[in-house]
Amino acid sequence: MNTDLTEEEMRRALFGSPAPAPKVTALASSTSIPDVARAQAVKPQPKKKSTKAYTPRLRVTMQVTNEFEGKTYELIHEADTLSTLLAEQEAVKMAKKKYRYVKVISVKSM
C-alpha cells in the first residue's frame, strides 16, 4: 500500500472523481427474451434449537413468619437480575403476599 499520496489522490479516493460518471444507454433490441423454466420450490429447513443464553441469577434467602418473634421459616427466592437491590425488593414483595414479617438474610449469585 502506497502511503505517499498527493492531496488530489486522497480527495479522489475519499470523494470520487470530480467528473460525472459517463451515462450508459441501453440499446433497444428486437430480440425476444427466452422463456425461463420455473425453479423448484425449496423446502423450508427445520429451525435449529438455539442453546439458552446464560441468564444472571441471584438467590435471596429470607426468614419469614406471621407471628412477631414466633416460629420462623426459611424462604429462598431466585431472581433473574444482576441487581441485588432489585432481587431483594422482588423477593420481599413476593413474600409479603403470604407472610407478615420478612427478614432478608443474604443475597448471593448463583
MOPAC internal coordinates of N, CA, C and O (Angstrom, degrees):
PM7 1SCF
backbone

  N    0.0000 0     0.00 0     0.00 0    0    0    0
  C    1.4432 1     0.00 0     0.00 0    1    0    0
  C    1.5231 1   108.45 1     0.00 0    2    1    0
  O    1.2310 1   121.01 1   -49.81 1    3    2    1
  N    1.2824 1   115.68 1   130.19 1    3    2    1
  C    1.4580 1   121.55 1  -177.30 1    5    3    2
  C    1.5224 1   108.84 1   -86.10 1    6    5    3
  O    1.2310 1   120.29 1   -58.13 1    7    6    5
  N    1.3411 1   117.06 1   121.87 1    7    6    5
  C    1.4623 1   120.74 1  -179.95 1    9    7    6
  C    1.5232 1   111.88 1   -97.73 1   10    9    7
  O    1.2310 1   119.78 1   175.80 1   11   10    9
  N    1.3343 1   118.03 1    -4.20 1   11   10    9
  C    1.4603 1   121.81 1   179.75 1   13   11   10
  C    1.5235 1   109.28 1   -96.05 1   14   13   11
  O    1.2310 1   120.05 1  -108.13 1   15   14   13
  N    1.3185 1   117.51 1    71.87 1   15   14   13
  C    1.4574 1   122.14 1  -179.84 1   17   15   14
  C    1.5197 1   109.30 1   -99.48 1   18   17   15
  O    1.2310 1   121.27 1   -34.03 1   19   18   17
  N    1.3095 1   115.18 1   145.97 1   19   18   17
  C    1.4488 1   119.12 1   175.54 1   21   19   18
  C    1.5194 1   108.90 1   -81.14 1   22   21   19
  O    1.2310 1   121.48 1   -11.74 1   23   22   21
  N    1.3119 1   114.77 1   168.26 1   23   22   21
  C    1.4631 1   119.69 1  -179.70 1   25   23   22
  C    1.5263 1   110.74 1   -62.02 1   26   25   23
  O    1.2310 1   120.02 1   139.92 1   27   26   25
  N    1.3131 1   117.57 1   -40.08 1   27   26   25
  C    1.4657 1   121.68 1  -179.78 1   29   27   26
  C    1.5272 1   111.47 1   -65.39 1   30   29   27
  O    1.2310 1   119.99 1   140.58 1   31   30   29
  N    1.3295 1   117.62 1   -39.42 1   31   30   29
  C    1.4612 1   121.03 1   177.72 1   33   31   30
  C    1.5236 1   111.41 1   -66.04 1   34   33   31
  O    1.2310 1   120.36 1   142.27 1   35   34   33
  N    1.3524 1   116.92 1   -37.73 1   35   34   33
  C    1.4571 1   120.49 1   177.84 1   37   35   34
  C    1.5182 1   110.98 1   -66.46 1   38   37   35
  O    1.2310 1   120.66 1   139.52 1   39   38   37
  N    1.3394 1   116.35 1   -40.48 1   39   38   37
  C    1.4725 1   119.58 1   178.38 1   41   39   38
  C    1.5216 1   110.85 1   -63.00 1   42   41   39
  O    1.2310 1   120.56 1   137.96 1   43   42   41
  N    1.3437 1   116.54 1   -42.04 1   43   42   41
  C    1.4587 1   120.28 1   179.35 1   45   43   42
  C    1.5347 1   110.66 1   -64.89 1   46   45   43
  O    1.2310 1   120.63 1   142.04 1   47   46   45
  N    1.3269 1   116.40 1   -37.96 1   47   46   45
  C    1.4585 1   119.85 1  -179.54 1   49   47   46
  C    1.5286 1   111.59 1   -68.70 1   50   49   47
  O    1.2310 1   120.63 1   142.15 1   51   50   49
  N    1.3416 1   116.40 1   -37.85 1   51   50   49
  C    1.4561 1   119.61 1  -178.65 1   53   51   50
  C    1.5191 1   113.38 1   -81.11 1   54   53   51
  O    1.2310 1   120.51 1   134.75 1   55   54   53
  N    1.3296 1   116.62 1   -45.25 1   55   54   53
  C    1.4551 1   120.17 1  -170.64 1   57   55   54
  C    1.5205 1   113.97 1  -110.31 1   58   57   55
  O    1.2310 1   119.79 1   176.54 1   59   58   57
  N    1.3021 1   118.02 1    -3.46 1   59   58   57
  C    1.4633 1   120.10 1  -178.37 1   61   59   58
  C    1.5122 1   110.37 1    88.00 1   62   61   59
  O    1.2310 1   120.99 1    -3.94 1   63   62   61
  N    1.3147 1   115.70 1   176.06 1   63   62   61
  C    1.4581 1   119.25 1  -178.32 1   65   63   62
  C    1.5185 1   109.50 1   -79.05 1   66   65   63
  O    1.2310 1   120.43 1   -31.13 1   67   66   65
  N    1.3555 1   116.79 1   148.87 1   67   66   65
  C    1.4636 1   119.62 1  -178.44 1   69   67   66
  C    1.5311 1   112.57 1   -72.30 1   70   69   67
  O    1.2310 1   119.74 1   159.54 1   71   70   69
  N    1.3167 1   118.09 1   -20.46 1   71   70   69
  C    1.4619 1   120.26 1  -179.79 1   73   71   70
  C    1.5272 1   109.01 1   -77.93 1   74   73   71
  O    1.2310 1   119.78 1   -39.42 1   75   74   73
  N    1.3426 1   118.03 1   140.58 1   75   74   73
  C    1.4629 1   119.63 1   178.68 1   77   75   74
  C    1.5248 1   110.42 1   -66.84 1   78   77   75
  O    1.2310 1   121.19 1   -28.70 1   79   78   77
  N    1.3005 1   115.33 1   151.30 1   79   78   77
  C    1.4618 1   120.93 1  -179.42 1   81   79   78
  C    1.5287 1   109.15 1   -68.30 1   82   81   79
  O    1.2310 1   120.26 1   -38.64 1   83   82   81
  N    1.3400 1   117.11 1   141.36 1   83   82   81
  C    1.4560 1   119.20 1  -179.78 1   85   83   82
  C    1.5274 1   110.41 1   -65.94 1   86   85   83
  O    1.2310 1   121.32 1   -39.22 1   87   86   85
  N    1.3413 1   115.09 1   140.78 1   87   86   85
  C    1.4534 1   119.87 1  -179.02 1   89   87   86
  C    1.5178 1   108.91 1   -83.22 1   90   89   87
  O    1.2310 1   121.50 1   -43.01 1   91   90   89
  N    1.3070 1   114.74 1   136.99 1   91   90   89
  C    1.4554 1   121.08 1   179.60 1   93   91   90
  C    1.5246 1   106.91 1  -109.23 1   94   93   91
  O    1.2310 1   121.00 1   -56.19 1   95   94   93
  N    1.3118 1   115.68 1   123.81 1   95   94   93
  C    1.4584 1   119.16 1   178.92 1   97   95   94
  C    1.5141 1   108.48 1  -104.82 1   98   97   95
  O    1.2310 1   121.00 1   -41.27 1   99   98   97
  N    1.2922 1   115.70 1   138.73 1   99   98   97
  C    1.4543 1   120.78 1   179.89 1  101   99   98
  C    1.5250 1   108.40 1   -85.97 1  102  101   99
  O    1.2310 1   121.31 1   -43.97 1  103  102  101
  N    1.2994 1   115.10 1   136.03 1  103  102  101
  C    1.4591 1   119.69 1   178.21 1  105  103  102
  C    1.5138 1   109.16 1   -82.12 1  106  105  103
  O    1.2310 1   121.01 1   -46.90 1  107  106  105
  N    1.3011 1   115.67 1   133.10 1  107  106  105
  C    1.4599 1   119.87 1   177.72 1  109  107  106
  C    1.5112 1   107.58 1   -77.55 1  110  109  107
  O    1.2310 1   121.06 1   -65.34 1  111  110  109
  N    1.3103 1   115.57 1   114.66 1  111  110  109
  C    1.4602 1   118.70 1  -178.71 1  113  111  110
  C    1.5182 1   108.61 1  -107.80 1  114  113  111
  O    1.2310 1   121.38 1   -31.21 1  115  114  113
  N    1.2767 1   114.96 1   148.79 1  115  114  113
  C    1.4653 1   120.27 1  -178.84 1  117  115  114
  C    1.5225 1   110.83 1   -94.08 1  118  117  115
  O    1.2310 1   120.41 1  -170.89 1  119  118  117
  N    1.3403 1   116.82 1     9.11 1  119  118  117
  C    1.4606 1   118.85 1   179.47 1  121  119  118
  C    1.5118 1   108.89 1   -78.54 1  122  121  119
  O    1.2310 1   120.69 1   -34.97 1  123  122  121
  N    1.3001 1   116.28 1   145.03 1  123  122  121
  C    1.4571 1   120.34 1  -179.03 1  125  123  122
  C    1.5293 1   109.29 1   -86.22 1  126  125  123
  O    1.2310 1   120.94 1   -26.47 1  127  126  125
  N    1.3038 1   115.80 1   153.53 1  127  126  125
  C    1.4562 1   121.82 1   178.93 1  129  127  126
  C    1.5161 1   107.50 1   -82.67 1  130  129  127
  O    1.2310 1   119.76 1   -51.09 1  131  130  129
  N    1.3233 1   118.07 1   128.91 1  131  130  129
  C    1.4570 1   119.64 1  -179.34 1  133  131  130
  C    1.5239 1   111.07 1   -66.45 1  134  133  131
  O    1.2310 1   120.89 1   -30.08 1  135  134  133
  N    1.3267 1   115.90 1   149.92 1  135  134  133
  C    1.4603 1   120.62 1   178.17 1  137  135  134
  C    1.5327 1   109.07 1   -68.07 1  138  137  135
  O    1.2310 1   121.62 1   -42.26 1  139  138  137
  N    1.3166 1   114.51 1   137.74 1  139  138  137
  C    1.4585 1   120.50 1  -178.58 1  141  139  138
  C    1.5197 1   107.57 1  -106.69 1  142  141  139
  O    1.2310 1   120.88 1   -48.98 1  143  142  141
  N    1.3247 1   115.92 1   131.02 1  143  142  141
  C    1.4593 1   120.13 1   178.71 1  145  143  142
  C    1.5170 1   109.37 1   -70.49 1  146  145  143
  O    1.2310 1   121.09 1   -36.12 1  147  146  145
  N    1.3061 1   115.51 1   143.88 1  147  146  145
  C    1.4532 1   120.81 1  -178.48 1  149  147  146
  C    1.5259 1   109.46 1   -75.36 1  150  149  147
  O    1.2310 1   120.65 1   -45.51 1  151  150  149
  N    1.3129 1   116.36 1   134.49 1  151  150  149
  C    1.4666 1   121.16 1  -178.96 1  153  151  150
  C    1.5212 1   109.69 1   -75.87 1  154  153  151
  O    1.2310 1   121.07 1   -29.96 1  155  154  153
  N    1.3049 1   115.55 1   150.04 1  155  154  153
  C    1.4520 1   119.95 1   178.89 1  157  155  154
  C    1.5267 1   109.18 1   -72.34 1  158  157  155
  O    1.2310 1   121.08 1   -33.92 1  159  158  157
  N    1.3161 1   115.53 1   146.08 1  159  158  157
  C    1.4519 1   120.44 1   179.90 1  161  159  158
  C    1.5238 1   109.69 1   -68.25 1  162  161  159
  O    1.2310 1   120.83 1   -42.34 1  163  162  161
  N    1.2909 1   116.01 1   137.66 1  163  162  161
  C    1.4568 1   121.78 1  -179.89 1  165  163  162
  C    1.5170 1   108.20 1   -90.29 1  166  165  163
  O    1.2310 1   120.80 1   -49.89 1  167  166  165
  N    1.3192 1   116.07 1   130.11 1  167  166  165
  C    1.4609 1   120.48 1   178.65 1  169  167  166
  C    1.5233 1   108.35 1   -72.57 1  170  169  167
  O    1.2310 1   120.65 1   -43.39 1  171  170  169
  N    1.3232 1   116.37 1   136.61 1  171  170  169
  C    1.4686 1   117.89 1   177.81 1  173  171  170
  C    1.5189 1   110.16 1   -68.11 1  174  173  171
  O    1.2310 1   121.55 1   -44.46 1  175  174  173
  N    1.3038 1   114.64 1   135.54 1  175  174  173
  C    1.4588 1   120.71 1  -178.96 1  177  175  174
  C    1.5266 1   108.77 1   -79.35 1  178  177  175
  O    1.2310 1   120.09 1   -37.35 1  179  178  177
  N    1.3167 1   117.44 1   142.65 1  179  178  177
  C    1.4634 1   118.66 1   178.33 1  181  179  178
  C    1.5290 1   109.63 1   -64.73 1  182  181  179
  O    1.2310 1   121.47 1   -40.34 1  183  182  181
  N    1.3273 1   114.80 1   139.66 1  183  182  181
  C    1.4616 1   119.42 1  -178.79 1  185  183  182
  C    1.5175 1   110.16 1   -72.17 1  186  185  183
  O    1.2310 1   121.63 1   -41.59 1  187  186  185
  N    1.3127 1   114.48 1   138.41 1  187  186  185
  C    1.4568 1   119.79 1   177.57 1  189  187  186
  C    1.5224 1   108.65 1   -79.21 1  190  189  187
  O    1.2310 1   121.20 1   -41.78 1  191  190  189
  N    1.3022 1   115.31 1   138.22 1  191  190  189
  C    1.4523 1   119.56 1   177.55 1  193  191  190
  C    1.5163 1   108.30 1   -76.19 1  194  193  191
  O    1.2310 1   121.06 1   -56.98 1  195  194  193
  N    1.3078 1   115.58 1   123.02 1  195  194  193
  C    1.4535 1   119.18 1   179.69 1  197  195  194
  C    1.5251 1   109.02 1   -83.55 1  198  197  195
  O    1.2310 1   121.60 1   -31.73 1  199  198  197
  N    1.3005 1   114.54 1   148.27 1  199  198  197
  C    1.4481 1   118.90 1   178.39 1  201  199  198
  C    1.5201 1   108.36 1   -75.06 1  202  201  199
  O    1.2310 1   121.35 1   -33.83 1  203  202  201
  N    1.2966 1   115.03 1   146.17 1  203  202  201
  C    1.4527 1   119.18 1  -179.29 1  205  203  202
  C    1.5230 1   109.48 1   -68.94 1  206  205  203
  O    1.2310 1   121.60 1   -44.76 1  207  206  205
  N    1.3012 1   114.54 1   135.24 1  207  206  205
  C    1.4521 1   119.72 1   177.85 1  209  207  206
  C    1.5290 1   108.88 1   -73.78 1  210  209  207
  O    1.2310 1   121.04 1   -23.49 1  211  210  209
  N    1.2864 1   115.61 1   156.51 1  211  210  209
  C    1.4588 1   121.20 1   179.48 1  213  211  210
  C    1.5214 1   109.12 1   -67.87 1  214  213  211
  O    1.2310 1   120.78 1   -55.11 1  215  214  213
  N    1.3053 1   116.12 1   124.89 1  215  214  213
  C    1.4571 1   120.01 1   175.45 1  217  215  214
  C    1.5176 1   108.48 1  -107.73 1  218  217  215
  O    1.2310 1   120.44 1   -49.75 1  219  218  217
  N    1.2925 1   116.76 1   130.25 1  219  218  217
  C    1.4603 1   119.34 1  -179.94 1  221  219  218
  C    1.5308 1   109.82 1   -68.30 1  222  221  219
  O    1.2310 1   120.61 1   -43.82 1  223  222  221
  N    1.3050 1   116.44 1   136.18 1  223  222  221
  C    1.4539 1   120.54 1  -178.80 1  225  223  222
  C    1.5182 1   109.45 1  -134.08 1  226  225  223
  O    1.2310 1   121.99 1   -35.26 1  227  226  225
  N    1.3265 1   113.80 1   144.74 1  227  226  225
  C    1.4542 1   120.91 1   174.73 1  229  227  226
  C    1.5205 1   108.58 1  -122.42 1  230  229  227
  O    1.2310 1   120.83 1   -37.32 1  231  230  229
  N    1.3264 1   116.01 1   142.68 1  231  230  229
  C    1.4648 1   121.29 1   178.03 1  233  231  230
  C    1.5249 1   107.71 1  -108.14 1  234  233  231
  O    1.2310 1   121.31 1   -59.23 1  235  234  233
  N    1.3302 1   115.10 1   120.77 1  235  234  233
  C    1.4583 1   121.58 1  -179.82 1  237  235  234
  C    1.5265 1   107.72 1  -105.46 1  238  237  235
  O    1.2310 1   120.88 1   -56.06 1  239  238  237
  N    1.3248 1   115.91 1   123.94 1  239  238  237
  C    1.4598 1   121.63 1   178.16 1  241  239  238
  C    1.5245 1   108.45 1  -106.35 1  242  241  239
  O    1.2310 1   120.91 1   -49.90 1  243  242  241
  N    1.3569 1   115.86 1   130.10 1  243  242  241
  C    1.4654 1   120.78 1  -176.64 1  245  243  242
  C    1.5153 1   109.89 1  -133.70 1  246  245  243
  O    1.2310 1   121.37 1   -23.88 1  247  246  245
  N    1.3247 1   114.99 1   156.12 1  247  246  245
  C    1.4596 1   121.72 1   168.87 1  249  247  246
  C    1.5160 1   106.34 1  -107.94 1  250  249  247
  O    1.2310 1   120.67 1   -52.24 1  251  250  249
  N    1.3377 1   116.33 1   127.76 1  251  250  249
  C    1.4588 1   120.54 1  -176.90 1  253  251  250
  C    1.5212 1   109.86 1  -127.81 1  254  253  251
  O    1.2310 1   121.12 1   -27.83 1  255  254  253
  N    1.3355 1   115.46 1   152.17 1  255  254  253
  C    1.4591 1   121.88 1   176.97 1  257  255  254
  C    1.5204 1   109.50 1  -161.71 1  258  257  255
  O    1.2310 1   121.03 1   -18.51 1  259  258  257
  N    1.3119 1   115.64 1   161.49 1  259  258  257
  C    1.4667 1   120.84 1   175.21 1  261  259  258
  C    1.5242 1   111.06 1  -104.26 1  262  261  259
  O    1.2310 1   119.90 1   168.39 1  263  262  261
  N    1.3345 1   117.79 1   -11.61 1  263  262  261
  C    1.4597 1   122.80 1   179.76 1  265  263  262
  C    1.5221 1   109.42 1  -112.48 1  266  265  263
  O    1.2310 1   120.56 1   -41.24 1  267  266  265
  N    1.3264 1   116.53 1   138.76 1  267  266  265
  C    1.4573 1   120.24 1   177.21 1  269  267  266
  C    1.5174 1   108.88 1   -69.32 1  270  269  267
  O    1.2310 1   119.96 1   -54.94 1  271  270  269
  N    1.3279 1   117.69 1   125.06 1  271  270  269
  C    1.4608 1   125.52 1  -177.00 1  273  271  270
  C    1.5249 1   111.19 1    56.08 1  274  273  271
  O    1.2310 1   120.53 1  -147.50 1  275  274  273
  N    1.3142 1   116.58 1    32.50 1  275  274  273
  C    1.4556 1   120.90 1   176.98 1  277  275  274
  C    1.5214 1   109.73 1   -98.64 1  278  277  275
  O    1.2310 1   121.59 1    16.47 1  279  278  277
  N    1.3150 1   114.56 1  -163.53 1  279  278  277
  C    1.4576 1   119.82 1   179.99 1  281  279  278
  C    1.5289 1   109.15 1   -68.34 1  282  281  279
  O    1.2310 1   120.54 1   -50.70 1  283  282  281
  N    1.3481 1   116.57 1   129.30 1  283  282  281
  C    1.4650 1   120.77 1  -178.61 1  285  283  282
  C    1.5183 1   110.31 1  -104.48 1  286  285  283
  O    1.2310 1   121.66 1   -27.15 1  287  286  285
  N    1.3093 1   114.44 1   152.85 1  287  286  285
  C    1.4630 1   122.24 1   177.83 1  289  287  286
  C    1.5191 1   108.37 1  -120.70 1  290  289  287
  O    1.2310 1   121.02 1   -34.44 1  291  290  289
  N    1.2995 1   115.65 1   145.56 1  291  290  289
  C    1.4606 1   119.73 1   177.83 1  293  291  290
  C    1.5210 1   108.58 1   -92.46 1  294  293  291
  O    1.2310 1   120.85 1   -50.55 1  295  294  293
  N    1.3131 1   115.98 1   129.45 1  295  294  293
  C    1.4571 1   122.24 1  -178.14 1  297  295  294
  C    1.5238 1   108.22 1  -123.97 1  298  297  295
  O    1.2310 1   120.47 1   -44.63 1  299  298  297
  N    1.3395 1   116.71 1   135.37 1  299  298  297
  C    1.4639 1   121.74 1  -179.83 1  301  299  298
  C    1.5163 1   108.44 1  -117.09 1  302  301  299
  O    1.2310 1   121.24 1   -49.76 1  303  302  301
  N    1.3300 1   115.23 1   130.24 1  303  302  301
  C    1.4646 1   121.30 1   178.49 1  305  303  302
  C    1.5228 1   108.14 1  -124.54 1  306  305  303
  O    1.2310 1   120.37 1   -44.44 1  307  306  305
  N    1.3495 1   116.89 1   135.56 1  307  306  305
  C    1.4644 1   121.38 1   178.05 1  309  307  306
  C    1.5196 1   108.88 1  -108.14 1  310  309  307
  O    1.2310 1   120.69 1   -54.90 1  311  310  309
  N    1.3285 1   116.28 1   125.10 1  311  310  309
  C    1.4601 1   122.11 1  -177.93 1  313  311  310
  C    1.5253 1   109.69 1  -113.17 1  314  313  311
  O    1.2310 1   120.73 1   -38.41 1  315  314  313
  N    1.3345 1   116.20 1   141.59 1  315  314  313
  C    1.4696 1   122.02 1   179.91 1  317  315  314
  C    1.5229 1   110.44 1   -94.23 1  318  317  315
  O    1.2310 1   120.38 1  -111.17 1  319  318  317
  N    1.2919 1   116.87 1    68.83 1  319  318  317
  C    1.4569 1   121.43 1  -179.94 1  321  319  318
  C    1.5264 1   109.30 1  -155.43 1  322  321  319
  O    1.2310 1   121.13 1   -16.54 1  323  322  321
  N    1.3229 1   115.44 1   163.46 1  323  322  321
  C    1.4598 1   120.40 1   175.08 1  325  323  322
  C    1.5225 1   111.94 1   -94.83 1  326  325  323
  O    1.2310 1   120.53 1   162.02 1  327  326  325
  N    1.3053 1   116.59 1   -17.98 1  327  326  325
  C    1.4527 1   121.12 1  -176.84 1  329  327  326
  C    1.5250 1   110.20 1   -81.07 1  330  329  327
  O    1.2310 1   120.66 1   -59.14 1  331  330  329
  N    1.3223 1   116.35 1   120.86 1  331  330  329
  C    1.4647 1   119.62 1   179.55 1  333  331  330
  C    1.5203 1   110.77 1   -69.26 1  334  333  331
  O    1.2310 1   120.19 1   146.79 1  335  334  333
  N    1.3286 1   117.24 1   -33.21 1  335  334  333
  C    1.4570 1   120.72 1   179.54 1  337  335  334
  C    1.5352 1   110.40 1   -65.63 1  338  337  335
  O    1.2310 1   120.35 1   134.24 1  339  338  337
  N    1.3360 1   116.93 1   -45.76 1  339  338  337
  C    1.4613 1   119.90 1   178.62 1  341  339  338
  C    1.5204 1   111.32 1   -64.92 1  342  341  339
  O    1.2310 1   120.14 1   140.48 1  343  342  341
  N    1.3116 1   117.34 1   -39.52 1  343  342  341
  C    1.4613 1   120.78 1   178.76 1  345  343  342
  C    1.5222 1   110.67 1   -63.24 1  346  345  343
  O    1.2310 1   120.58 1   137.43 1  347  346  345
  N    1.3269 1   116.50 1   -42.57 1  347  346  345
  C    1.4611 1   120.78 1   179.35 1  349  347  346
  C    1.5238 1   111.09 1   -65.17 1  350  349  347
  O    1.2310 1   120.07 1   135.83 1  351  350  349
  N    1.3307 1   117.47 1   -44.17 1  351  350  349
  C    1.4572 1   121.08 1   179.49 1  353  351  350
  C    1.5267 1   111.57 1   -63.35 1  354  353  351
  O    1.2310 1   120.82 1   138.22 1  355  354  353
  N    1.3260 1   116.04 1   -41.78 1  355  354  353
  C    1.4622 1   120.88 1   179.31 1  357  355  354
  C    1.5272 1   110.89 1   -63.67 1  358  357  355
  O    1.2310 1   120.01 1   138.42 1  359  358  357
  N    1.3309 1   117.58 1   -41.58 1  359  358  357
  C    1.4577 1   122.00 1  -179.08 1  361  359  358
  C    1.5271 1   111.18 1   -67.87 1  362  361  359
  O    1.2310 1   120.33 1   137.20 1  363  362  361
  N    1.3286 1   116.98 1   -42.80 1  363  362  361
  C    1.4626 1   120.67 1   179.69 1  365  363  362
  C    1.5288 1   110.31 1   -65.72 1  366  365  363
  O    1.2310 1   120.38 1   139.68 1  367  366  365
  N    1.3046 1   116.89 1   -40.32 1  367  366  365
  C    1.4715 1   120.99 1   178.75 1  369  367  366
  C    1.5213 1   110.52 1   -61.66 1  370  369  367
  O    1.2310 1   120.56 1   137.75 1  371  370  369
  N    1.3349 1   116.54 1   -42.25 1  371  370  369
  C    1.4648 1   121.30 1   179.36 1  373  371  370
  C    1.5296 1   110.44 1   -66.97 1  374  373  371
  O    1.2310 1   119.94 1   138.79 1  375  374  373
  N    1.3389 1   117.71 1   -41.21 1  375  374  373
  C    1.4623 1   121.35 1  -177.83 1  377  375  374
  C    1.5291 1   112.10 1   -71.69 1  378  377  375
  O    1.2310 1   119.69 1   148.01 1  379  378  377
  N    1.3257 1   118.21 1   -31.99 1  379  378  377
  C    1.4649 1   122.08 1  -179.51 1  381  379  378
  C    1.5237 1   112.51 1   -66.65 1  382  381  379
  O    1.2310 1   120.29 1   161.59 1  383  382  381
  N    1.3264 1   117.05 1   -18.41 1  383  382  381
  C    1.4617 1   119.73 1   178.08 1  385  383  382
  C    1.5279 1   110.93 1   -66.42 1  386  385  383
  O    1.2310 1   120.54 1   149.40 1  387  386  385
  N    1.3365 1   116.58 1   -30.60 1  387  386  385
  C    1.4617 1   120.40 1  -174.63 1  389  387  386
  C    1.5353 1   112.61 1  -113.60 1  390  389  387
  O    1.2310 1   120.20 1   148.19 1  391  390  389
  N    1.3426 1   117.22 1   -31.81 1  391  390  389
  C    1.4542 1   120.75 1  -174.65 1  393  391  390
  C    1.5217 1   110.79 1  -117.30 1  394  393  391
  O    1.2310 1   121.17 1   -27.20 1  395  394  393
  N    1.3403 1   115.36 1   152.80 1  395  394  393
  C    1.4632 1   120.56 1  -176.55 1  397  395  394
  C    1.5293 1   111.89 1   -88.21 1  398  397  395
  O    1.2310 1   120.34 1   140.02 1  399  398  397
  N    1.3158 1   116.96 1   -39.98 1  399  398  397
  C    1.4582 1   121.56 1  -177.53 1  401  399  398
  C    1.5287 1   109.13 1  -113.92 1  402  401  399
  O    1.2310 1   121.24 1   -53.12 1  403  402  401
  N    1.3399 1   115.23 1   126.88 1  403  402  401
  C    1.4638 1   121.17 1  -177.72 1  405  403  402
  C    1.5245 1   108.00 1  -130.59 1  406  405  403
  O    1.2310 1   121.12 1   -49.38 1  407  406  405
  N    1.3380 1   115.47 1   130.62 1  407  406  405
  C    1.4675 1   120.75 1   176.93 1  409  407  406
  C    1.5339 1   107.61 1  -128.77 1  410  409  407
  O    1.2310 1   120.40 1   -58.39 1  411  410  409
  N    1.3286 1   116.84 1   121.61 1  411  410  409
  C    1.4567 1   121.64 1   179.84 1  413  411  410
  C    1.5223 1   108.70 1   -79.97 1  414  413  411
  O    1.2310 1   121.24 1   -53.28 1  415  414  413
  N    1.3275 1   115.24 1   126.72 1  415  414  413
  C    1.4626 1   121.10 1  -179.51 1  417  415  414
  C    1.5250 1   110.80 1   -93.59 1  418  417  415
  O    1.2310 1   120.22 1   128.68 1  419  418  417
  N    1.3609 1   117.18 1   -51.32 1  419  418  417
  C    1.4572 1   119.52 1  -178.30 1  421  419  418
  C    1.5184 1   110.27 1  -154.34 1  422  421  419
  O    1.2310 1   121.93 1   -23.13 1  423  422  421
  N    1.3404 1   113.91 1   156.87 1  423  422  421
  C    1.4609 1   122.70 1   173.29 1  425  423  422
  C    1.5222 1   106.09 1  -130.39 1  426  425  423
  O    1.2310 1   120.75 1   -67.77 1  427  426  425
  N    1.3428 1   116.18 1   112.23 1  427  426  425
  C    1.4543 1   120.74 1  -176.49 1  429  427  426
  C    1.5297 1   109.81 1  -125.90 1  430  429  427
  O    1.2310 1   120.58 1   -29.97 1  431  430  429
  N    1.3244 1   116.49 1   150.03 1  431  430  429
  C    1.4570 1   120.08 1   175.62 1  433  431  430
  C    1.5215 1   109.36 1   -82.42 1  434  433  431
  O    1.2310 1   121.21 1   -29.99 1  435  434  433
  N    1.3056 1   115.29 1   150.01 1  435  434  433
  C    1.4739 1   120.13 1  -177.86 1  437  435  434
  C    1.5026 1   109.98 1   -99.69 1  438  437  435
  O    1.2310 1   120.10 1   180.00 1  439  438  437

